Amino acid sequence: MPVLNPADVSEFLTYGEYGFALSRYSGTWVGFKAVSETVESARSINLQPDRDFSYPELPAYPGGLHIRRADLPSPEIETRIRAKIKAVRAFDEANPIDRRIYDVEAAKFGFVTTGKGHLDLMEALRLLGLDEVTCRRLGIDIYKVGMVWPLARPEALRFMGGKDEVLVVEEKRGIIESQLKEYFYDWPGTKPKMMVGKYDSEGEPLIPWTVELSPLMLVPIVPARLDGFFPAESLPAKAAALLAQPPKLINVPGANRTPYFCSGCPHNTSTKLPEGSEAKSGIGCHVMASWMDRNTSGYAQMGGEGVTWTAASQFNGGKHVFQNLGEGTWYHSGSLAIRQAVAARTNITYKILYNDAVAMTGGQPVDGPVRVTGIAQTCRAEGVERIALVSDDIDKFSRADFPVGTTFHDRAEMDLVQRELRDIKGVTILIYEQTCATEKRRRRKRGTLEDPKKFAFINDLVCEGCGDCSVESNCLSVEPKETVFGRKRKINLSSCNKDFSCLNGFCPSFVTIEGGARRKKRPAGLDRAALLAQLPAPDLPSLDKPFDLLVTGVGGTGVVTVGALITMAAHLEGKGSSVLDFTGFAQKFGTGLSYIRLSNAPEHLNQVRIDQAAADAVIGCDVVVSSAPKASAHYRAGTKIVLNRAEMPTGDLVLRRDADLMAGVREQQIAAAVGPENLAGFNANEAAEALLGDAVLANVMMLGFAWQKGLVPVSGMALDQAIELNGVAIEKNHLALVIGRAMAVDPALVSQFYTEAEETEETLEQMIEHRAAFLAGYQDADYALRYTETLGKFRSLLPVDSCDALTVAAAKSLFKLMAYKDEFEVARLMTGDHFKDQIDQEFEGDFRVNYHRAPPVLARKKDARGRPVKMAFGPWLRPALSLLTRGKRLRGSRFNPFGYHEEARLHRSLLAWFEAALTTVSTHYSSEKHSSCLQILNAPMEIRGYGPVRLDAAKKHQASAERLLKTL
């Protein structure tokens, strides 16, 4: 089969045209190499006129060269293939697709290139100063191959003849190189004195075939081959200078930007497993469960799900496994995987995850008539007896439409159903039905699906920051909230897709707001024209050589739009521009990188990817992505970077409640890599919300900031035109661009409406005073005095040089234990003005507040973890809570009705234990024991949550602290 290898998107048009003509003439399939670096890129191109092809006359082949109605297997097919290849060669000779780049007569040295490797070579030559004029002077020519197989023999041999040396540059295997060697042996004519490619003349590896080529990879190879012919050019020295400063990769430990399930994604629930079980992955979004601590592993091609387990089960005693399988994959070929498992009597449960969309690639409808009922009926026809259907809305299904014996369950029963199925020998089926959360969001925006007037909201004073809501929901919209009392949780109402599984977290801090609407945030009312008048024109970089601009950000937040606006603006000015968006799973809130290359004209751009240590400028729309190895590989000393300082949550913050983005450390390391004078930034998300009412405009604001700093070599008028052509929120984007420019010139220009918040830490005295005041409201003044006196005594016994750090830890932990959130305190905080004001700031209209709690007497139903299931209580509960608040005077007395259950007893014992621990630490402290003392004092901060969550935490962390106390 002939194979064409286009170098860039412009050749997709010309080579595509060529391939169709070739196929029609020769009767062959024509291969078309498409690599991600080309397919995922866009660039400005000069369109070529349609090509007029010549169709040479060939001797008629009996029956013709094209497909027959009935071709039985026979040697005739092979015979006809020989005739087809002959036709391919004839067509290529009549319509050459290979070309000489310079066509230098009597050239000493030649390069043979193809596809992306051609662009890599041309960029390497540019970096080495070997432009067309220099190549002609030295006698260097380049032969670009368009059809890599079969190679055009006469033209290739004519190019090779008389050369002192030829270097073949191609990706992966040496397909062209091996054909040339065959031609040299089989055909007469002059040959080059030497030809090298994958190996040099000594048989040592030269151009790698196991990794992806890049210009910098070729930079040391090319001079090494040319230096023997042109020593006066000092090419090895130039190569050494180009490679002298390798990039300093930034790799900050802690939270990373990894793709994750969307907020409210069905897979948050469907991929959960009972304790002790394991699952295998496959094709689809559900593959992300494999990096979410869900005991899920492995990969499988479509139709191969469970096949490896069928083989493995012959050697593991027939152990059981769950196999995840999307409904699109099931329809494609996954049903065959189930068939083979039934035939092999494999002990496996297929979890068919029906999400009503091909979510991984953007929410397309599933090809074919796939229905839940059809899946169930087909599985029964394949011989599966036990079938269970689980759904978030199970009542919408008619039992009569399903095979006899199918059971129906609400998703709350997911764990119990899986436990049952894993104990049944053979193949069982669990169909989990819930619409893709992102698809739900689209449908709600389009008005094709009802958007429930219901919102989850968290009282941060009641929240303990235990993370149980994240354990239950695995949801990115449950975000950290930093408060004076430590890290709590909040619901990001902008990204929440209203799955509400977070309500299952064992915590009374959750309420639902029903019947109202989110209060719309009003833009600040900035005058764009007046702001523009105060902004000077920036000094933009020249384009005497290509300009490399990297944009980093979070998938799904519009980071790709920034690249699109810049490249469109350059195109409108007649400049050369290309953009390569490396997104992958980025739409699932992973890393997004846009490589933008700009030049005076399209023909001055070679490859689309920015090479290592080659970025001239960076628009960092996310601090985590901007400080990751993938991005920092392109930095060098002098790279100019503008950075969005906003801290956007990652999946690690869902999995680990105290994960730290370490934004300050990340910014420091970026500054160290490029030079502090080359780094500037601000919190664009905060500014966008305050000034425009929507954080989604932060990336365009960053674009304006970068342009004003002189990092985007296109005109402001062209950027404005690009925004107009984009056609989305035009006025807001225009204003966002101008605000970004103003922030770059002087933030005071918008200070009337917004001032960037400064982080300030409480002093030790302020911390103690603040907490004492809170405890006075919690109980009374005497109780607050007990707090301050205990800390004063503790502090007085410590050495002066160590007392502050230890007292800070003691103050936080003692306060936490003394402010234990019993029923009286939760009632006080839920009915207080602080929480009411928060609700009123976020919501408007005629709404009601529902409370979600698990009272010990009423909540008798247990969940999968054996914990009481929470119940919803209407607005009538608020007066009862107000009344309950007055009962705080009963604390510590035998009349306290809540003082006898296990958690209350634990509270009293923990407080007494910690007060004793304070005495032990203060009397036995030494500098050698400082670390152990800090761990003891911080232990209560890890005892978070309510009910069983708190009890489990206390057992773990109190025991750990006790062991350390014994060492003092």
MIDO-938969 format. One record per residue (C-alpha): x, z negated, y; residue in one letter. Coordinates in steps of 0.2 Angstrom, whole numbers, padded with zeros to 4 digits, always signed. Layout:
N
XZYa ...
END
This chain:
968
+0000+0000+0000m +0008+0005+0017p +0010-0010+0029v +0010-0010+0048l +0018-0024+0057n +0013-0025+0076p +0024-0035+0087a +0010-0041+0100d -0008-0039+0104v -0006-0023+0113s +0001-0015+0096e -0015-0022+0088f -0024-0008+0097l -0011+0007+0094t -0007+0001+0076y -0025-0001+0072g -0029+0016+0078e -0014+0023+0067y -0019+0013+0052g -0037+0020+0052f -0031+0038+0054a -0018+0035+0040l -0030+0028+0028s -0042+0042+0030r -0029+0055+0028y -0020+0047+0013s -0034+0038+0004g -0024+0022+0004t -0028+0004+0009w -0017+0000+0024v -0010-0017+0026g -0009-0025+0044f +0002-0040+0046k -0006-0053+0057a +0004-0069+0061v -0003-0084+0070s +0009-0081+0085e +0001-0064+0088t -0017-0067+0083v -0018-0084+0093e -0011-0076+0109s -0017-0066+0124a -0007-0056+0136r -0009-0043+0150s -0005-0026+0143i -0004-0008+0149n -0018+0002+0139l -0012+0018+0131q -0022+0034+0129p -0030+0038+0113d -0018+0046+0101r -0020+0064+0095d -0014+0064+0076f -0007+0078+0067s -0014+0080+0049y -0001+0090+0039p -0007+0102+0025e -0003+0095+0007l -0006+0104-0010p -0023+0099-0015a -0024+0085-0027y -0037+0087-0041p -0052+0078-0036g -0045+0073-0019g -0035+0057-0015l -0050+0046-0010h -0060+0033-0020i -0071+0040-0035r -0088+0035-0039r -0082+0030-0057a -0064+0027-0060d -0061+0020-0077l -0044+0012-0081p -0032+0025-0085s -0014+0032-0080p -0024+0044-0069e -0025+0030-0056i -0006+0027-0056e -0003+0046-0055t -0015+0047-0040r -0006+0033-0031i +0010+0043-0031r +0001+0057-0023a -0006+0045-0010k +0011+0038-0006i +0017+0056-0004k +0003+0058+0009a +0008+0043+0018v +0026+0049+0020r +0019+0066+0026a +0008+0058+0039f +0022+0047+0045d +0034+0061+0047e +0020+0071+0057a +0015+0055+0067n +0030+0044+0069p +0026+0026+0072i +0044+0019+0072d +0054+0022+0088r +0071+0020+0096r +0071+0008+0110i +0086+0016+0120y +0090+0031+0110d +0109+0029+0114v +0119+0044+0108e +0134+0039+0097a +0130+0020+0098a +0143+0009+0089k +0131-0005+0085f +0113-0004+0079g +0099-0017+0077f +0084-0013+0066v +0069-0024+0070t +0050-0025+0066t +0035-0035+0072g +0038-0052+0080k +0056-0052+0075g +0058-0037+0087h +0052-0048+0102l +0063-0062+0096d +0078-0051+0096l +0074-0043+0113m +0073-0061+0121e +0089-0066+0113a +0097-0051+0121l +0090-0055+0138r +0096-0073+0137l +0114-0066+0132l +0113-0054+0147g +0112-0038+0136l +0099-0028+0146d +0096-0009+0144e +0110-0005+0156v +0123-0015+0147t +0117-0009+0130c +0119+0009+0135r +0136+0005+0143r +0142-0003+0127l +0134+0008+0114g +0121-0003+0107i +0104+0004+0101d +0088-0003+0093i +0077+0005+0080y +0059-0003+0080k +0050-0001+0063v +0031+0000+0064g +0028+0004+0046m +0038-0008+0035v +0033+0000+0019w +0036+0014+0014p +0050+0015+0027l +0051+0032+0036a +0066+0038+0027r +0073+0053+0037p +0071+0045+0054e +0079+0028+0048a +0093+0037+0040l +0096+0047+0056r +0097+0031+0066f +0109+0023+0054m +0121+0037+0053g +0138+0035+0061g +0136+0016+0066k +0150+0004+0064d +0138-0009+0060e +0119-0012+0059v +0110-0029+0059l +0093-0029+0052v +0082-0042+0060v +0065-0046+0051e +0055-0061+0046e +0054-0068+0028k +0061-0057+0015r +0072-0042+0018g +0059-0028+0014i +0067-0015+0027i +0085-0020+0022e +0082-0017+0004s +0074+0000+0007q +0088+0005+0018l +0100+0001+0004k +0090+0011-0009e +0091+0026+0004y +0109+0025+0006f +0112+0026-0013y +0099+0039-0017d +0100+0051-0002w +0114+0060+0005p +0120+0058+0023g +0131+0048+0034t +0129+0029+0032k +0134+0014+0043p +0151+0007+0039k +0142-0010+0037m +0124-0016+0036m +0120-0035+0036v +0104-0044+0038g +0098-0059+0026k +0117-0061+0021y +0133-0056+0030d +0147-0046+0023s +0154-0061+0014e +0138-0064+0005g +0134-0080+0016e +0116-0083+0023p +0114-0075+0040l +0096-0072+0046i +0085-0086+0038p +0070-0080+0027w +0063-0097+0024t +0059-0103+0042v +0051-0095+0057e +0062-0084+0068l +0065-0088+0086s +0076-0081+0100p +0087-0096+0100l +0090-0094+0082m +0096-0077+0085l +0107-0082+0100v +0122-0087+0089p +0120-0073+0076i +0120-0058+0088v +0136-0063+0097p +0145-0066+0081a +0141-0049+0075r +0145-0040+0092l +0161-0049+0097d +0172-0039+0085g +0166-0023+0094f +0165-0030+0112f +0176-0044+0114p +0177-0042+0133a +0159-0047+0135e +0163-0065+0130s +0146-0066+0121l +0150-0081+0109p +0154-0091+0125a +0137-0086+0133k +0129-0092+0116a +0138-0108+0116a +0132-0111+0134a +0114-0107+0130l +0115-0120+0115l +0125-0133+0123a +0110-0145+0127q +0098-0146+0113p +0082-0154+0117p +0080-0173+0115k +0065-0176+0105l +0053-0190+0111i +0046-0200+0096n +0037-0215+0102v +0031-0227+0088p +0013-0232+0088g -0003-0222+0091a -0002-0203+0089n -0013-0189+0093r -0020-0184+0076t -0036-0174+0073p -0051-0185+0069y -0069-0184+0065f -0080-0181+0080c -0090-0195+0087s -0105-0197+0075g -0098-0185+0062c -0108-0186+0046p -0091-0187+0037h -0088-0204+0045n -0101-0211+0032t -0101-0197+0018s -0082-0199+0015t -0082-0218+0013k -0079-0224-0005l -0083-0240-0015p -0069-0251-0017e -0058-0246-0032g -0063-0228-0031s -0053-0212-0026e -0058-0195-0020a -0050-0178-0019k -0051-0167-0004s -0054-0148-0001g -0058-0135+0012i -0067-0142+0028g -0067-0155+0041c -0068-0168+0027h -0050-0165+0023v -0046-0177+0038m -0052-0191+0027a -0035-0190+0019s -0026-0198+0034w -0040-0211+0037m -0035-0224+0024d -0050-0219+0013r -0040-0217-0003n -0043-0198-0002t -0029-0186-0006s -0025-0168-0013g -0030-0151-0008y -0039-0137-0016a -0043-0119-0013q -0061-0114-0012m -0068-0114-0029g -0054-0125-0036g -0061-0142-0031e -0060-0154-0046g -0050-0141-0057v -0034-0151-0056t -0044-0167-0061w -0051-0158-0076t -0033-0155-0082a -0027-0172-0077a -0042-0181-0085s -0035-0176-0102q -0021-0187-0099f -0028-0202-0089n -0041-0208-0101g -0055-0199-0093g -0054-0209-0076k -0068-0205-0063h -0065-0197-0047v -0075-0191-0032f -0073-0173-0026q -0078-0169-0008n -0086-0152-0006l -0094-0144+0009g -0110-0134+0007e -0102-0118+0014g -0088-0120+0001t -0101-0123-0012w -0110-0107-0008y -0094-0097-0007h -0087-0102-0024s -0087-0121-0026g -0102-0120-0037s -0090-0112-0050l -0079-0127-0049a -0094-0138-0054i -0098-0126-0068r -0080-0128-0075q -0081-0147-0074a -0097-0147-0083v -0090-0136-0097a -0075-0147-0098a -0085-0163-0098r -0075-0170-0084t -0078-0187-0077n -0082-0183-0059i -0094-0184-0045t -0096-0170-0033y -0100-0176-0016k -0108-0160-0008i -0108-0163+0011l -0122-0153+0019y -0119-0153+0038n -0129-0137+0042d -0114-0128+0050a -0097-0122+0048v -0090-0136+0059a -0072-0134+0056m -0071-0117+0065t -0083-0120+0079g -0100-0123+0072g -0105-0106+0065q -0120-0105+0053p -0116-0105+0035v -0116-0088+0027d -0131-0086+0015g -0147-0095+0011p -0140-0112+0008v -0153-0126+0007r -0152-0144+0000v -0166-0140-0012t -0156-0124-0018g -0140-0134-0021i -0150-0147-0031a -0159-0134-0042q -0143-0124-0045t -0133-0140-0050c -0147-0144-0062r -0147-0126-0069a -0128-0128-0072e -0131-0143-0083g -0130-0158-0071v -0142-0171-0075e -0139-0185-0063r -0142-0179-0045i -0144-0191-0030a -0148-0186-0012l -0143-0196+0003v -0148-0193+0021s -0149-0201+0038d -0167-0195+0038d -0173-0196+0019i -0191-0195+0023d -0191-0177+0028k -0188-0171+0010f -0202-0168-0002s -0198-0175-0019r -0208-0161-0027a -0195-0148-0021d -0181-0156-0031f -0177-0156-0050p -0185-0170-0060v -0175-0186-0059g -0167-0183-0042t -0166-0199-0033t -0168-0201-0014f -0158-0213-0003h -0155-0218+0015d -0137-0217+0020r -0137-0236+0021a -0137-0236+0002e -0122-0224+0001m -0111-0237-0007d -0123-0243-0020l -0127-0225-0025v -0108-0221-0027q -0106-0236-0038r -0119-0231-0049e -0113-0213-0051l -0095-0217-0054r -0101-0227-0070d -0110-0212-0077i -0099-0202-0089k -0098-0183-0086g -0102-0173-0070v -0114-0181-0057t -0119-0174-0040i -0122-0183-0024l -0128-0172-0010i -0126-0180+0007y -0136-0172+0021e -0134-0175+0039q -0132-0162+0053t -0115-0160+0061c -0113-0171+0076a -0106-0157+0087t -0119-0145+0082e -0132-0158+0086k -0125-0159+0103r -0125-0141+0105r -0143-0140+0100r -0148-0154+0112r -0140-0145+0126k -0149-0129+0122r -0166-0139+0120g -0168-0134+0102t -0166-0152+0096l -0174-0167+0104e -0161-0179+0113d -0167-0196+0109p -0168-0207+0125k -0158-0221+0116k -0140-0227+0120f -0129-0240+0112a -0120-0252+0124f -0109-0267+0122i -0108-0283+0131n -0089-0285+0133d -0090-0304+0135l -0099-0306+0119v -0087-0293+0110c -0073-0301+0101e -0062-0285+0099g -0063-0288+0080c -0065-0269+0077g -0079-0271+0064d -0089-0258+0073c -0075-0246+0071s -0074-0250+0052v -0092-0247+0050e -0093-0231+0061s -0076-0224+0061n -0081-0217+0078c -0070-0211+0092l -0083-0215+0105s -0081-0234+0101v -0066-0236+0113e -0054-0250+0118p -0058-0259+0134k -0045-0269+0142e -0051-0285+0150t -0044-0301+0157v -0049-0309+0141f -0040-0296+0130g -0045-0280+0122r -0063-0277+0119k -0074-0262+0114r -0085-0250+0124k -0096-0235+0120i -0090-0219+0128n -0107-0213+0133l -0101-0196+0138s -0094-0192+0120s -0107-0202+0110c -0117-0191+0099n -0130-0205+0095k -0126-0208+0077d -0128-0227+0080f -0119-0232+0064s -0108-0243+0076c -0123-0255+0077l -0119-0260+0059n -0104-0269+0065g -0107-0288+0062f -0108-0292+0080c -0121-0298+0092p -0113-0289+0107s -0123-0273+0104f -0139-0268+0112v -0148-0251+0113t -0156-0245+0129i -0172-0235+0125e -0183-0225+0136g -0172-0223+0151g -0158-0211+0156a -0140-0212+0161r -0137-0215+0179r -0130-0199+0186k -0113-0202+0195k -0114-0193+0212r -0099-0184+0218p -0090-0192+0232a -0096-0179+0245g -0078-0172+0250l -0078-0158+0262d -0068-0144+0253r -0064-0134+0268a -0059-0149+0278a -0047-0155+0264l -0040-0137+0262l -0035-0137+0281a -0024-0152+0278q -0014-0144+0264l +0002-0134+0266p +0006-0119+0256a +0018-0123+0242p +0034-0115+0238d +0031-0105+0222l +0045-0100+0210p +0051-0082+0210s +0048-0071+0194l +0065-0063+0194d +0065-0069+0176k +0051-0075+0165p +0044-0092+0169f +0039-0103+0155d +0025-0115+0158l +0019-0127+0145l +0001-0135+0145v -0002-0150+0134t -0018-0159+0131g -0032-0165+0120v -0042-0153+0110g -0060-0152+0115g -0057-0157+0133t -0054-0140+0141g -0035-0139+0140v -0036-0121+0134v -0046-0117+0150t -0031-0121+0161v -0020-0108+0152g -0034-0095+0153a -0036-0098+0172l -0017-0096+0175i -0015-0081+0164t -0030-0072+0172m -0024-0076+0189a -0007-0068+0185a -0016-0053+0178h -0027-0051+0193l -0011-0050+0203e -0003-0037+0192g +0009-0048+0185k +0014-0050+0167g +0006-0065+0158s +0004-0071+0140s -0003-0087+0133v -0002-0094+0115l -0014-0108+0111d -0008-0118+0097f -0024-0128+0093t -0026-0129+0074g -0037-0145+0072f -0036-0148+0090a -0054-0146+0093q -0056-0162+0083k -0047-0171+0097f -0030-0167+0091g -0015-0160+0099t -0017-0144+0110g -0002-0134+0117l -0004-0119+0127s +0012-0108+0129y +0011-0098+0146i +0024-0085+0150r +0024-0076+0167l +0034-0062+0174s +0033-0048+0187n +0027-0035+0175a +0020-0035+0157p +0035-0026+0150e +0046-0040+0156h +0039-0052+0143l +0045-0053+0125n +0039-0066+0113q +0024-0077+0118v +0030-0094+0112r +0041-0105+0123i +0058-0108+0114d +0066-0125+0112q +0073-0133+0128a +0066-0118+0138a +0051-0124+0148a +0053-0122+0166d +0037-0133+0170a +0024-0143+0160v +0006-0148+0165i +0004-0163+0154g -0015-0167+0153c -0012-0181+0140d +0002-0193+0140v +0002-0195+0121v +0004-0176+0117v +0016-0174+0132s +0028-0187+0124s +0026-0180+0106a +0040-0171+0097p +0031-0154+0097k +0030-0154+0116a +0046-0162+0120s +0056-0150+0110a +0053-0138+0124h +0060-0150+0138y +0077-0150+0145r +0085-0158+0160a +0077-0150+0175g +0060-0146+0167t +0047-0151+0180k +0032-0161+0173i +0016-0166+0181v +0008-0179+0170l -0010-0186+0168n -0008-0205+0167r -0025-0208+0159a -0025-0216+0142e -0036-0206+0131m -0040-0215+0114p -0033-0208+0098t -0039-0210+0080g -0026-0223+0077d -0036-0234+0089l -0051-0233+0078v -0041-0237+0062l -0030-0251+0070r -0039-0262+0082r -0023-0266+0092d -0014-0250+0091a -0005-0247+0108d -0003-0230+0116l +0012-0237+0125m +0009-0225+0139a +0022-0234+0150g +0036-0231+0137v +0030-0213+0135r +0032-0210+0153e +0049-0218+0154q +0055-0207+0139q +0048-0191+0147i +0057-0196+0164a +0074-0199+0154a +0072-0182+0146a +0069-0171+0161v +0076-0183+0175g +0065-0195+0185p +0065-0184+0200e +0056-0170+0190n +0041-0181+0185l +0026-0184+0195a +0008-0189+0190g -0008-0199+0193f -0023-0204+0183n -0033-0188+0184a -0047-0194+0173n -0051-0209+0184e -0050-0198+0200a -0061-0185+0192a -0074-0198+0188e -0073-0206+0205a -0073-0190+0216l -0083-0178+0205l -0093-0189+0193g -0086-0181+0178d -0069-0183+0169a -0070-0166+0161v -0064-0159+0177l -0047-0169+0176a -0038-0154+0168n -0042-0142+0183v -0037-0156+0194m -0020-0157+0186m -0019-0138+0188l -0021-0140+0207g -0008-0154+0207f +0004-0143+0198a +0001-0128+0209w +0004-0138+0225q +0020-0145+0217k +0026-0127+0215g +0025-0126+0196l +0013-0111+0194v +0019-0095+0201p +0002-0087+0205v -0007-0086+0222s -0021-0099+0226g -0032-0084+0230m -0029-0078+0212a -0033-0095+0205l -0049-0096+0215d -0054-0078+0208q -0050-0084+0190a -0062-0099+0192i -0075-0087+0199e -0073-0076+0184l -0073-0090+0172n -0091-0093+0178g -0093-0112+0173v -0096-0125+0186a -0088-0114+0199i -0090-0125+0214e -0085-0141+0205k -0069-0132+0198n -0065-0126+0215h -0066-0143+0222l -0056-0151+0208a -0042-0138+0211l -0041-0144+0229v -0042-0162+0225i -0028-0160+0213g -0018-0152+0227r -0022-0166+0239a -0016-0179+0227m +0000-0169+0226a +0003-0169+0245v -0004-0187+0249d -0017-0197+0239p -0022-0205+0256a -0031-0188+0260l -0045-0194+0248v -0042-0213+0250s -0059-0214+0259q -0067-0210+0243f -0054-0215+0230y -0039-0225+0228t -0029-0226+0212e -0031-0243+0204a -0015-0253+0203e -0012-0263+0187e -0009-0281+0191t -0006-0296+0179e -0013-0313+0182e +0000-0326+0185t +0000-0341+0173l -0009-0352+0185e -0022-0339+0189q -0025-0337+0170m -0027-0355+0167i -0038-0357+0183e -0049-0342+0178h -0052-0348+0160r -0055-0366+0166a -0069-0360+0177a -0076-0350+0163f -0076-0365+0152l -0085-0375+0165a -0099-0362+0164g -0098-0363+0145y -0101-0382+0144q -0096-0392+0159d -0082-0398+0171a -0076-0411+0159d -0074-0398+0145y -0064-0387+0158a -0053-0402+0162l -0050-0405+0143r -0043-0387+0143y -0031-0389+0158t -0025-0406+0153e -0021-0401+0136t -0011-0386+0143l -0002-0397+0156g +0004-0409+0143k +0010-0395+0131f +0019-0387+0146r +0027-0403+0151s +0036-0406+0134l +0044-0388+0134l +0061-0383+0141p +0059-0375+0158v +0066-0358+0153d +0054-0356+0138s +0038-0364+0144c +0030-0350+0153d +0029-0338+0138a +0024-0351+0126l +0011-0358+0138t +0003-0341+0141v +0001-0339+0122a -0006-0357+0121a -0018-0354+0136a -0026-0338+0128k -0028-0346+0111s -0034-0363+0116l -0047-0354+0128f -0052-0343+0114k -0056-0357+0102l -0064-0368+0115m -0075-0354+0121a -0081-0351+0103y -0097-0340+0104k -0110-0350+0096d -0128-0346+0097e -0129-0354+0114f -0115-0345+0122e -0120-0328+0115v -0137-0331+0123a -0129-0336+0140r -0118-0320+0140l -0132-0309+0135m -0144-0315+0149t -0131-0317+0162g -0129-0307+0178d -0113-0299+0172h -0121-0290+0158f -0137-0285+0168k -0126-0278+0182d -0117-0267+0169q -0133-0260+0162i -0140-0257+0179d -0124-0247+0184q -0125-0236+0169e -0144-0233+0167f -0159-0229+0177e -0178-0227+0174g -0191-0236+0164d -0180-0243+0149f -0180-0257+0138r -0166-0267+0130v -0166-0270+0111n -0155-0283+0103y -0146-0281+0086h -0143-0297+0077r -0142-0305+0060a -0150-0322+0062p -0145-0333+0047p -0163-0337+0043v -0171-0320+0045l -0157-0308+0039a -0158-0309+0021r -0155-0292+0016k -0136-0288+0012k -0126-0273+0015d -0113-0264+0004a -0100-0278+0008r -0112-0292+0004g -0115-0296+0022r -0132-0299+0031p -0140-0283+0038v -0143-0284+0056k -0161-0282+0063m -0167-0275+0079a -0177-0286+0092f -0186-0280+0107g -0186-0286+0125p -0196-0301+0120w -0180-0309+0114l -0173-0311+0132r -0184-0325+0137p -0180-0334+0120a -0162-0331+0124l -0164-0338+0141s -0172-0354+0134l -0158-0355+0121l -0145-0355+0134t -0151-0372+0140r -0147-0379+0123g -0128-0379+0126k -0129-0398+0130r -0133-0401+0111l -0115-0395+0106r -0105-0408+0097g -0121-0418+0093s -0130-0420+0077r -0145-0413+0086f -0137-0396+0087n -0147-0385+0074p -0133-0372+0073f -0119-0385+0070g -0121-0386+0051y -0118-0368+0045h -0100-0363+0039e -0095-0354+0054e -0098-0369+0066a -0089-0380+0054r -0074-0368+0054l -0074-0368+0073h -0073-0387+0075r -0059-0387+0062s -0049-0373+0070l -0050-0381+0087l -0044-0398+0080a -0030-0389+0070w -0024-0379+0085f -0023-0394+0096e -0013-0403+0083a -0002-0387+0082a +0001-0388+0101l +0008-0405+0099t +0019-0400+0084t +0026-0385+0093v +0029-0394+0109s +0039-0408+0100t +0048-0398+0088h +0053-0383+0099y +0070-0376+0100s +0076-0359+0105s +0080-0354+0087e +0062-0357+0083k +0055-0347+0098h +0048-0333+0088s +0040-0344+0075s +0032-0354+0089c +0025-0339+0097l +0018-0333+0081q +0009-0350+0078i +0002-0350+0096l -0004-0332+0095n -0013-0335+0078a -0030-0339+0085p -0030-0323+0094m -0031-0314+0078e -0046-0324+0072i -0060-0313+0079r -0077-0308+0075g -0093-0316+0069y -0099-0323+0053g -0090-0316+0038p -0078-0306+0049v -0072-0322+0057r -0071-0332+0041l -0060-0319+0033d -0049-0318+0048a -0047-0337+0049a -0042-0339+0030k -0028-0326+0033k -0021-0331+0050h -0023-0349+0049q -0014-0350+0032a +0000-0339+0039s +0002-0351+0054a +0002-0366+0043e +0017-0359+0033r +0026-0357+0050l +0022-0374+0055l +0030-0382+0040k +0046-0373+0045t +0047-0382+0062l 
END
